[in-house]
Amino acid sequence: MKTKLFFPLFAIAVLVTELAFAQPVLPSDPAQAPIDGGLGLLAAAGGAYALKKLRDKNKDKNDSIPGN
């Protein structure tokens, strides 16, 4: 008797949880943002700025050492 009652309840529980956790489907693909030369120029400018700051920091260290 328990198995006759257990299987339908188990099947219903599995189906209900499957429906409860289902994700909605997007209506269409989202518009993609173009990543082209502008981002590359921004990255190059950031790298140049970091290199300048690093050289300035090293220059200040070498100037403060006596005997140079």
Buried (B, 14 or more C-beta within 10 A) or exposed (E): EEEEEEEEEEEEEEEEEEEEEEEEEEEEEEEEEEEEEEEEEEEEEEEEEEEEEEEEEEEEEEEEEEEE
